[in-house]
Structures are given as C-alpha cells and as structure tokens.
Amino acid sequence: MEPQFDAVQSLKSIESNYGPQVAREVVQIFISDYPGKIAKLKSAIEQDNFESIRFQAHDIKSGCLSMGLKPMSSICETIERDGMKMSREELQKMADRLETDYTEISRSYGDYLNLKH
C-alpha cells in the first residue's frame, strides 16, 4: 500500500528549493488555475474528445509533477496513457478523483500558508 500523500511536505520542498515567495505563487496558481483545467478535462470526457482528453491530462500532469503532487499526476498519467481504452464512466470517476484531490490539497496548502504567514 502506498503511503498517504502529504501536500504540506510537497509545499515545504518547494519552499526549501525556491523560497517562500515562489511557493506562495505556485499555490496561488494551483488554486486559481486547476479548477478550470479539471473542468476542461471533464468537458472533453463528456464529448468523447480523446485528443483533448490526452492534452488536458498531460497539461495537468506536467504542472502537478513540478509541484510534487504525485496522486494527481499519477491519475493524469493513467488517463493520458490509457484513456482511449477506458469507458466514459471510468474517465469521469478519475476526473472526479482529481477534483477531490485538488480540493484536499488546496485546503492543506491554504491552511499551511495561513498558519505559517
């Protein structure tokens, strides 16, 4: 079983490598941009637009990898690699999981930054 993901630890790593201001900016981008990115992915799934599904999954995956968000990047990698073989329902469940992860991670980030600063 995979250990539970620690969003705050991923943020601390960004702070350690790039400084607190960069970490804050990364969090602000994540909080403001990723709901729209996930919505685009969900729309592509609804339209069975596999080219767009792959593109949107890749876009989300890339950003998540750079932020150390392994759960979200792993979901996107699966969608990008196997999406054409999956049913719409399977893809929707994965997109819903991305939304749930986004909500949990952004809450953790916000709590950490508000407590620390």
C-alpha positions as CSV (number, residue, x, y, z in Angstrom):
1,M,0.0,0.0,0.0
2,E,1.3,3.4,-0.9
3,P,1.9,5.9,1.9
4,Q,-0.5,8.7,2.3
5,F,0.4,11.8,0.3
6,D,1.5,14.9,2.4
7,A,0.6,18.1,0.5
8,V,2.3,20.2,3.1
9,Q,5.6,18.3,2.7
10,S,5.5,18.9,-1.0
11,L,5.0,22.6,-0.4
12,K,7.8,22.6,2.1
13,S,10.1,21.1,-0.5
14,I,9.2,23.9,-2.9
15,E,9.9,26.5,-0.2
16,S,13.2,24.8,0.6
17,N,14.3,24.8,-3.0
18,Y,12.9,28.1,-4.3
19,G,11.9,30.2,-1.3
20,P,8.6,31.0,0.4
21,Q,7.6,33.6,-2.2
22,V,7.8,31.2,-5.1
23,A,5.9,28.6,-3.0
24,R,3.2,31.1,-2.3
25,E,3.0,32.0,-6.1
26,V,2.8,28.3,-7.1
27,V,0.0,27.7,-4.6
28,Q,-1.9,30.7,-5.9
29,I,-1.6,29.5,-9.5
30,F,-2.7,26.0,-8.4
31,I,-5.7,27.3,-6.5
32,S,-6.8,29.7,-9.3
33,D,-6.0,27.7,-12.5
34,Y,-6.6,24.0,-11.7
35,P,-10.4,24.0,-11.3
36,G,-10.5,25.3,-14.9
37,K,-8.1,22.7,-16.1
38,I,-10.1,20.0,-14.5
39,A,-13.3,21.4,-15.9
40,K,-11.8,21.3,-19.4
41,L,-10.8,17.7,-18.9
42,K,-14.3,16.8,-17.7
43,S,-15.8,18.6,-20.8
44,A,-13.5,16.7,-23.1
45,I,-14.6,13.4,-21.4
46,E,-18.3,14.3,-21.9
47,Q,-17.6,15.0,-25.6
48,D,-15.6,11.8,-26.0
49,N,-12.8,14.0,-27.4
50,F,-9.8,11.7,-26.8
51,E,-7.3,14.1,-28.3
52,S,-8.4,16.8,-25.9
53,I,-8.6,14.3,-23.0
54,R,-4.9,13.4,-23.6
55,F,-3.9,17.1,-23.9
56,Q,-5.8,18.2,-20.8
57,A,-4.5,15.2,-18.8
58,H,-0.9,15.9,-19.9
59,D,-1.2,19.6,-19.0
60,I,-2.5,18.8,-15.5
61,K,0.1,16.1,-15.1
62,S,3.0,18.3,-16.0
63,G,2.1,21.0,-13.5
64,C,1.4,18.5,-10.8
65,L,4.7,16.8,-11.3
66,S,6.6,20.1,-11.0
67,M,4.8,20.7,-7.7
68,G,5.4,17.2,-6.4
69,L,1.6,16.3,-6.4
70,K,2.1,12.6,-7.1
71,P,-1.6,11.5,-6.6
72,M,-2.9,13.9,-9.2
73,S,0.0,13.4,-11.6
74,S,-0.5,9.6,-11.4
75,I,-4.2,9.9,-12.2
76,C,-3.4,12.1,-15.2
77,E,-0.7,9.8,-16.4
78,T,-3.2,6.9,-16.4
79,I,-5.8,9.0,-18.3
80,E,-3.1,10.2,-20.8
81,R,-1.8,6.7,-21.4
82,D,-5.0,4.6,-21.2
83,G,-7.8,7.0,-21.8
84,M,-8.7,5.7,-25.2
85,K,-9.2,2.2,-23.7
86,M,-11.4,3.4,-20.8
87,S,-15.1,3.9,-20.7
88,R,-16.6,7.4,-20.2
89,E,-17.7,6.3,-16.7
90,E,-14.1,5.3,-15.7
91,L,-12.7,8.5,-17.0
92,Q,-15.4,10.5,-15.2
93,K,-14.5,8.7,-11.9
94,M,-10.8,9.6,-12.4
95,A,-11.7,13.2,-13.2
96,D,-13.9,13.3,-10.0
97,R,-10.9,11.9,-8.1
98,L,-8.8,14.7,-9.5
99,E,-11.3,17.2,-8.2
100,T,-11.4,15.6,-4.8
101,D,-7.6,15.6,-4.6
102,Y,-7.5,19.2,-5.8
103,T,-9.9,20.2,-3.0
104,E,-7.9,18.4,-0.3
105,I,-4.5,19.6,-1.5
106,S,-5.6,23.3,-1.9
107,R,-7.1,23.2,1.6
108,S,-3.9,21.8,3.0
109,Y,-1.9,24.4,1.2
110,G,-4.1,27.2,2.4
111,D,-4.1,26.0,6.0
112,Y,-0.3,25.8,5.9
113,L,0.3,29.2,4.4
114,N,-2.3,30.9,6.7
115,L,-0.8,29.3,9.8
116,K,2.8,30.0,8.8
117,H,2.5,33.5,7.5
